[in-house]
Amino acid sequence: MNCGSPPRRLKMEPTENRPGPVAGAEQDSLPPSVDVDTAVFVLGAGVTAITHPLLYVKLLIQVGHEPLPPTVGTTMFGRRVLYLPGFFSYAHHIVKVDGKTGLFRGLSPRIVSSTISTVVRSKVKQQVERLSKKEDMQNSLRKVFQETSQEMIIQCLSRVATHPFHVMSVRCMAQFVGREVKYGGMLSCIVKIFKEEGVAGFYVGIVPHVLGEVLFLWCCNLLAHFINTYTVDESFSQASAVRSYTKFVMGIAVSVLTYPFMLVADLMAVNNCGLAAGLPPHSPIFKSWLHCWNHLSQKGYLFRGSSFFFRRVPVSSLPPSED
């Protein structure tokens, strides 16, 4: 009896100790993943905060608010033009009116939107990749269609999840025009919009926004594919490097063409919401985003706000300059 008991203990101890290191290893593997996600969120929030003044000035230009008088200048060809204030002049004006913190009006909804977008895109991407068939299609057109379709699904779901916060941010920033205080914190924004416009109020302007993003994705990916396939010679030593930059360059070019969709989406977000920026005489009341598009097209404003610098308006009524 005494001789048999020790071996039994020797057998039990290893089996009991085996799960310990495995469980510990799983627990040790969790913090790095959490740290990476946290770092992504913090980095995203930081970039959003740094770039917010740019988007703030851009929005005020989009809604047509020009608080500073233009200055008369002359181009290198002798043509007289009116130069509208650039980003730095506009930002300086905002600081004079609201202080330095005024440059960050509407930032909170954008940070929340950025965080939600990161989470949604990550989760949806995992599900899409799990359901999609993995085939070796290399650089075929079929692969481009498949990848672009997946990107489109991810982008559309992300837009649906974050658009309410975009509307809140835009309206908070647009209050600068009429010096209103209607929209304050996020909670008050949610209550105000839901009470006055219902759920639909959180999604005003989403149609042109989604159309612009989908059009951007397809044009950018297809153009990059055709250029890489039919114009980049395989014998060229830097062919791989050229291909890596093609999509980036196409993104810049296509973003210019799809900009009017973004402009219309932002204008619809403030249209007829009780703010001076979206009401006559500052802005007409639009029945739909197509009505807004046609109005901007007739006025020649479809690219208003697309540039921060060297914004000029041709002067046809100024008296000729004296020699």
C-alpha positions as CSV (number, residue, x, y, z in Angstrom):
1,M,0.0,0.0,0.0
2,N,2.7,2.4,1.0
3,C,4.7,1.6,-2.1
4,G,1.7,2.2,-4.4
5,S,0.7,5.6,-3.1
6,P,3.7,7.8,-4.2
7,P,3.4,6.9,-7.9
8,R,-0.2,7.9,-7.8
9,R,0.7,11.3,-6.5
10,L,3.4,11.7,-9.1
11,K,0.9,11.1,-11.8
12,M,-1.7,13.5,-10.4
13,E,0.6,16.4,-10.0
14,P,1.7,16.8,-13.7
15,T,-1.9,16.5,-14.9
16,E,-3.1,19.1,-12.5
17,N,-0.3,21.4,-13.3
18,R,-0.7,21.2,-17.1
19,P,-3.6,23.6,-17.5
20,G,-1.9,26.2,-15.3
21,P,0.8,27.4,-17.7
22,V,-1.7,27.3,-20.7
23,A,-4.2,29.5,-18.9
24,G,-1.5,31.8,-17.9
25,A,-0.2,32.0,-21.4
26,E,-3.6,32.9,-22.7
27,Q,-4.0,35.6,-20.1
28,D,-0.5,36.9,-20.9
29,S,-1.4,37.1,-24.6
30,L,-4.5,39.3,-24.0
31,P,-2.8,42.5,-22.7
32,P,-0.7,43.1,-25.9
33,S,-3.9,42.9,-28.0
34,V,-5.7,45.3,-25.7
35,D,-2.7,47.6,-25.7
36,V,-2.7,47.7,-29.5
37,D,-6.4,48.5,-29.7
38,T,-6.0,51.2,-27.0
39,A,-3.0,52.6,-28.9
40,V,-5.0,52.7,-32.1
41,F,-7.9,54.5,-30.4
42,V,-5.6,57.0,-28.8
43,L,-3.7,57.7,-32.0
44,G,-7.0,58.1,-33.9
45,A,-8.3,60.5,-31.3
46,G,-5.0,62.5,-31.4
47,V,-5.1,62.8,-35.2
48,T,-8.7,63.8,-35.1
49,A,-8.0,66.5,-32.5
50,I,-5.0,67.9,-34.5
51,T,-6.8,68.1,-37.8
52,H,-10.1,69.4,-36.3
53,P,-9.3,73.1,-36.8
54,L,-8.7,72.4,-40.5
55,L,-12.1,70.7,-40.8
56,Y,-13.7,73.5,-38.8
57,V,-12.5,76.2,-41.1
58,K,-13.4,74.0,-44.1
59,L,-17.0,73.6,-42.9
60,L,-17.5,77.4,-42.3
61,I,-16.2,78.0,-45.9
62,Q,-18.5,75.3,-47.2
63,V,-21.6,76.9,-45.7
64,G,-20.5,80.2,-47.3
65,H,-19.6,82.1,-44.2
66,E,-17.0,84.7,-45.1
67,P,-16.5,87.0,-42.0
68,L,-13.4,88.7,-43.4
69,P,-13.4,91.0,-46.4
70,P,-11.6,89.9,-49.5
71,T,-8.5,91.7,-50.6
72,V,-7.8,92.8,-54.2
73,G,-4.8,91.3,-55.8
74,T,-3.3,90.7,-59.2
75,T,-2.2,87.4,-60.8
76,M,1.1,86.9,-62.5
77,F,-0.7,87.5,-65.8
78,G,-2.1,90.9,-64.6
79,R,-5.6,89.7,-64.0
80,R,-7.3,91.4,-61.0
81,V,-8.9,89.1,-58.5
82,L,-10.4,89.1,-55.0
83,Y,-8.4,86.9,-52.6
84,L,-10.6,85.4,-49.9
85,P,-9.0,84.7,-46.5
86,G,-7.0,81.5,-46.2
87,F,-6.8,79.0,-43.4
88,F,-4.5,80.9,-41.1
89,S,-6.5,84.2,-41.4
90,Y,-9.7,82.4,-40.9
91,A,-8.4,80.5,-37.9
92,H,-7.0,83.7,-36.4
93,H,-10.4,85.2,-36.7
94,I,-12.0,82.3,-34.8
95,V,-9.4,82.6,-32.0
96,K,-10.2,86.4,-31.7
97,V,-13.9,85.6,-31.4
98,D,-14.0,82.4,-29.3
99,G,-10.4,82.0,-28.0
100,K,-8.1,79.1,-28.8
101,T,-10.5,76.6,-27.5
102,G,-13.0,77.8,-30.1
103,L,-11.0,76.0,-32.8
104,F,-12.1,72.8,-31.2
105,R,-15.8,73.4,-31.3
106,G,-17.6,70.1,-32.2
107,L,-14.6,67.9,-31.5
108,S,-16.2,65.5,-29.1
109,P,-18.7,64.0,-31.6
110,R,-15.8,63.5,-34.0
111,I,-13.7,61.6,-31.5
112,V,-16.6,59.4,-30.7
113,S,-17.3,58.9,-34.4
114,S,-13.6,58.0,-35.0
115,T,-13.7,55.4,-32.2
116,I,-16.9,53.8,-33.4
117,S,-15.7,53.7,-37.0
118,T,-12.5,51.9,-35.9
119,V,-14.4,49.3,-33.9
120,V,-17.1,48.8,-36.6
121,R,-14.6,48.5,-39.5
122,S,-12.5,46.0,-37.5
123,K,-15.4,43.8,-36.6
124,V,-17.1,43.9,-40.0
125,K,-13.8,43.3,-41.8
126,Q,-13.2,40.1,-39.7
127,Q,-16.7,38.9,-40.5
128,V,-16.4,39.7,-44.2
129,E,-13.0,38.0,-44.5
130,R,-14.4,34.9,-42.7
131,L,-17.4,34.6,-45.1
132,S,-15.6,35.4,-48.3
133,K,-13.9,32.7,-50.3
134,K,-10.1,32.8,-50.4
135,E,-9.0,32.3,-53.9
136,D,-5.7,32.8,-55.6
137,M,-6.7,35.5,-58.2
138,Q,-3.4,37.5,-58.0
139,N,-4.1,40.8,-59.8
140,S,-7.1,39.9,-61.8
141,L,-10.1,42.2,-62.3
142,R,-12.2,39.7,-60.4
143,K,-10.0,40.2,-57.3
144,V,-10.5,43.9,-57.6
145,F,-14.2,43.6,-57.7
146,Q,-14.2,41.3,-54.7
147,E,-12.0,43.4,-52.6
148,T,-13.8,46.6,-53.6
149,S,-17.2,45.1,-52.7
150,Q,-15.8,44.1,-49.3
151,E,-14.5,47.6,-48.8
152,M,-17.8,49.1,-49.8
153,I,-19.8,47.0,-47.3
154,I,-17.3,48.0,-44.5
155,Q,-17.5,51.6,-45.5
156,C,-21.3,51.7,-45.7
157,L,-21.9,50.1,-42.3
158,S,-19.3,52.3,-40.8
159,R,-21.0,55.4,-42.2
160,V,-24.4,54.3,-40.9
161,A,-22.9,53.8,-37.4
162,T,-21.1,57.1,-37.3
163,H,-23.3,59.5,-39.4
164,P,-25.3,60.7,-36.4
165,F,-22.1,62.0,-34.7
166,H,-21.1,63.6,-37.9
167,V,-24.4,65.6,-38.0
168,M,-23.9,66.6,-34.4
169,S,-20.3,67.8,-35.0
170,V,-21.3,69.8,-38.2
171,R,-24.2,71.5,-36.4
172,C,-22.0,72.4,-33.4
173,M,-19.4,74.0,-35.7
174,A,-22.0,75.8,-37.8
175,Q,-23.3,77.6,-34.8
176,F,-20.3,80.0,-35.2
177,V,-22.2,81.7,-38.1
178,G,-25.1,82.9,-36.1
179,R,-23.5,82.7,-32.6
180,E,-26.1,80.2,-31.4
181,V,-25.8,77.9,-28.5
182,K,-28.6,75.5,-29.5
183,Y,-26.3,72.5,-29.7
184,G,-23.9,72.0,-26.7
185,G,-22.7,68.7,-25.4
186,M,-23.4,65.4,-27.1
187,L,-26.3,64.5,-24.8
188,S,-28.0,67.8,-25.5
189,C,-27.4,67.3,-29.2
190,I,-29.0,63.9,-29.2
191,V,-32.1,65.2,-27.2
192,K,-32.5,68.2,-29.4
193,I,-32.3,66.4,-32.7
194,F,-34.5,63.5,-31.6
195,K,-37.1,65.8,-30.2
196,E,-37.3,68.1,-33.2
197,E,-36.6,65.7,-36.1
198,G,-36.9,62.2,-34.8
199,V,-34.5,59.4,-35.9
200,A,-34.4,60.8,-39.4
201,G,-32.6,63.9,-38.1
202,F,-29.5,61.9,-37.3
203,Y,-29.2,60.7,-40.9
204,V,-29.8,63.9,-42.9
205,G,-27.3,64.1,-45.7
206,I,-26.3,60.4,-45.5
207,V,-27.3,59.6,-49.1
208,P,-24.8,61.9,-50.8
209,H,-22.1,61.0,-48.3
210,V,-22.5,57.2,-49.0
211,L,-22.7,57.8,-52.7
212,G,-19.5,59.9,-52.7
213,E,-17.6,57.3,-50.6
214,V,-18.8,54.3,-52.8
215,L,-18.0,56.2,-56.0
216,F,-14.5,57.0,-54.6
217,L,-13.8,53.4,-53.7
218,W,-14.8,52.0,-57.1
219,C,-13.1,54.7,-59.2
220,C,-9.9,54.7,-57.2
221,N,-9.5,50.9,-57.2
222,L,-10.5,50.3,-60.8
223,L,-8.3,53.1,-62.1
224,A,-5.4,51.9,-60.1
225,H,-5.9,48.4,-61.4
226,F,-6.1,49.4,-65.1
227,I,-3.0,51.7,-64.8
228,N,-1.0,49.0,-63.0
229,T,-2.1,46.3,-65.5
230,Y,-1.9,48.1,-68.8
231,T,0.6,51.0,-68.4
232,V,3.3,49.8,-65.9
233,D,5.8,47.6,-67.8
234,E,7.0,44.5,-66.0
235,S,10.5,45.0,-67.4
236,F,10.7,48.3,-65.6
237,S,13.0,47.9,-62.5
238,Q,10.8,50.1,-60.3
239,A,7.5,48.6,-61.4
240,S,6.6,47.4,-57.9
241,A,7.3,50.8,-56.4
242,V,5.2,52.6,-59.0
243,R,2.3,50.2,-58.4
244,S,2.4,50.9,-54.7
245,Y,1.9,54.6,-55.2
246,T,-0.7,54.3,-58.0
247,K,-3.6,53.9,-55.7
248,F,-2.5,56.8,-53.5
249,V,-2.2,59.1,-56.5
250,M,-5.6,57.9,-57.8
251,G,-7.1,58.6,-54.4
252,I,-6.1,62.2,-54.5
253,A,-7.4,62.7,-58.1
254,V,-10.7,60.9,-57.4
255,S,-11.3,62.8,-54.1
256,V,-11.4,66.0,-56.1
257,L,-14.2,64.6,-58.4
258,T,-16.2,63.2,-55.5
259,Y,-15.8,66.4,-53.3
260,P,-19.3,67.8,-54.3
261,F,-21.0,64.8,-52.7
262,M,-19.2,65.6,-49.4
263,L,-20.1,69.3,-49.7
264,V,-23.8,68.6,-50.3
265,A,-23.8,66.1,-47.4
266,D,-22.5,68.7,-45.0
267,L,-24.9,71.4,-46.2
268,M,-27.8,69.1,-45.8
269,A,-26.7,68.4,-42.2
270,V,-27.3,72.0,-41.3
271,N,-30.2,72.8,-43.7
272,N,-33.3,74.0,-42.0
273,C,-32.2,72.8,-38.5
274,G,-32.8,76.2,-36.8
275,L,-29.3,77.6,-37.3
276,A,-28.6,80.7,-39.3
277,A,-26.1,78.8,-41.4
278,G,-29.0,76.7,-42.8
279,L,-31.7,79.2,-43.1
280,P,-32.5,82.2,-45.4
281,P,-31.1,84.7,-46.2
282,H,-27.8,82.8,-45.6
283,S,-28.9,79.7,-47.3
284,P,-32.1,78.6,-49.1
285,I,-34.1,75.7,-47.6
286,F,-33.5,72.6,-49.8
287,K,-36.2,70.0,-50.4
288,S,-33.7,67.3,-51.1
289,W,-30.0,66.8,-51.6
290,L,-30.5,66.9,-55.4
291,H,-32.1,70.3,-54.9
292,C,-29.0,71.4,-53.0
293,W,-26.8,70.0,-55.7
294,N,-28.6,71.8,-58.5
295,H,-28.5,75.1,-56.5
296,L,-24.7,74.8,-56.0
297,S,-24.2,73.9,-59.6
298,Q,-26.1,76.9,-60.9
299,K,-24.1,79.2,-58.6
300,G,-20.8,77.6,-59.4
301,Y,-20.2,76.5,-55.8
302,L,-19.9,72.8,-56.1
303,F,-16.2,73.0,-55.0
304,R,-16.6,75.6,-52.4
305,G,-14.3,74.8,-49.4
306,S,-12.1,72.4,-51.4
307,S,-9.1,74.7,-51.0
308,F,-7.7,76.5,-47.9
309,F,-5.3,78.7,-49.7
310,F,-5.2,81.0,-52.7
311,R,-9.0,81.2,-52.7
312,R,-9.9,83.9,-55.2
313,V,-13.0,85.3,-56.9
314,P,-12.6,86.9,-60.3
315,V,-13.4,90.6,-60.2
316,S,-15.3,91.9,-63.2
317,S,-16.8,95.0,-61.8
318,L,-13.8,96.7,-60.3
319,P,-12.5,99.8,-62.1
320,P,-9.4,99.4,-64.1
321,S,-6.1,99.9,-62.3
322,E,-4.2,103.1,-63.0
323,D,-0.8,102.9,-64.7
